[in-house]
């Protein structure tokens, strides 16, 4: 019985190891799917810190307008709005910078209706901020469902998105400071 249990554990480990693949173009597909002219989504953010007795939960919505406008509004537990807007550099390149293969090693695993993408920093400055980023992605359209950021100190933040809408009209007032 013990040998059988050990065999099943080793087989499970092998299957999981083989399922995690090195994807060289997965971030390109995610980038394409998520760089829209506009985007609006509700979010729930869960923040875990070893310094706090309980995890912090906040919720609100985010609105993005290409090339460089972000409206991040926390509605609960305390209302707070952050607006980021900048000039577009020569050439009209977007300022939204999604992770690239130059900055991270990328592994992915698909399981049913979810694609999990594991990003581990290659650069020292990034590894001082966090040890990994885990993206949960819809494999049908490559939209990001959630992001888990694990800090170098072991603390983590998970942001889950819902009610995602893309290429919709957004009020210009959302992006005014």
N, C-alpha and C positions, 0 to 999 in steps of 0.2 A: 504494500500500500504506500509506503514511504517513497519507494523508487518511482511509483506511478505519479505521485504528487510532484516529485522533483522533476520528472520528465515533462509534466504538463506546465510547470512553471518555466522551465527552460524553453519549451516550445512556444509559450506565450511571449516570452522575452524576445525570441528570435523573430516571431511574426511582427511584433511591435517595432523592432529594429529595422526589419526589411520594409515595413510600411512607411517609415520616415524616409522621405526621399530628398535629395538635394535638388532643388528647383532653381534653375538659373533664370527662368523667365517669369516666375510666379509673381514677383513684385511688379513687373511690367504690366501684367494682366490686371493686377489690383489697381495699379496707378491709372490705367486706361479707364477702368470701370468707375473710379471714384473722382476723376477730374472732370467735373461737369461745369457748365456755365453757372449754375446755382445748385445749392443743396440745402435742405432743411431736414433736421432730425431731432427727435426727442432723445434725451440721454438720462441715464441713471449712473451716478459715479459712486463707487464704493472705495473708501480709502482706509487701508489698514496701516497702523503705525505701532511699533512696539512701545512707544511712549504713551499710548492712549489705552484706557481700559476697554473701550468699545470702538468698533469701526465707525467711521463717519459716512453717512449716506446723504447724497445731495442729488437733486434732479432739476431738469430744465430743458432748454433746447439750444441747438447750435444752428447758425445759418452761415453759409459760405457763398461768396460771389467772386467768381474768377475776375481778375487774376490774383487779387491780394486782399480781399476783405473777409473778416471773420467777426461774427457776433456770437458770443458765448454768454448765455444767460442762465444763471442759477436761479431757480424759483423757490426751491425748498432746500434746506430749512430756513435759510435767510436769502432774501432777494439780492442779487449782485449781477451786474452786467459788465462784461469786458468786451471792448471793441478794438480790433486790430485792423489798421488800414494803412497802406503805404503806396508810394509811387512805384510804378512799374519801370524797371530799368530799361535802358535802350534795348530794342529788339523784342520788347513785349513779352518777356519770359515770366511765367507765373512765379509767385513767391511761395506758394504752398509747396513745401518740400517733403515729399514722401520718402521713406527709407529706400536706399538703393543697395545693390549688391556690393558696391565699393565700401560701404560703411558697415555691413552686416554679413555674417554667414546666415544662409537661409535654408531651413528645412521645412518640409510640409508633410502633412498626413491628412488624407480624406477619410471621413467616417460618416457614411450616410448623407445627411443633409447639411454637413458642416465640414469645412476645410480649415484645418489648424495650421497656421504658419508661425514658425518659431524663428525669431531674429535674435542673434547674439552679436554684440558689438565687436568689430574688428579694431576700431580706433580706440586709443587709450582715453581720450577725452570723453568719448561716449561710455566706455566701460566704467568710468568714475561716476557716471550718473545712474546707470542701471546695468543689471546683469543680463536681462533679456526683455524682449517684447513679444507677446503672444497675440496674434491676430486671429480672430474667429471670423471666417469669411463664408458667404453663401457661394457654394461652388457653381451654381447655375449662372450667376451674373457677376461674381467677384466683388460684391459690395461688402464692406466691413460691417460685421454685426457687433463685435466688441473688441476692445484693446485692453490687454493686461500688461502693465509696466511694473517690473520688479526692480526696485532700487538696489544699489550696491550695498546698502545697509540692511537689506532683507524686507524693508517695508514695500508695500505694493498698492497700486491704484488700478481698479478695473472700471472701464467706461463701457456701458452697453448702450447700443443705439436701437431705436424703434421708430416706426412711422416715418421712414426715410422717403423723402421726395426729392427728385432731381429735375433740373431744367424747368423750374417753375418761376413765375414772377415773384420777386421779393421787393418789399418796400425800401426805397433808398434811405428812409429814416432809420432803419435797423443799423445802418453802418455810420451814422453820424454820432460824433462824440459829444 
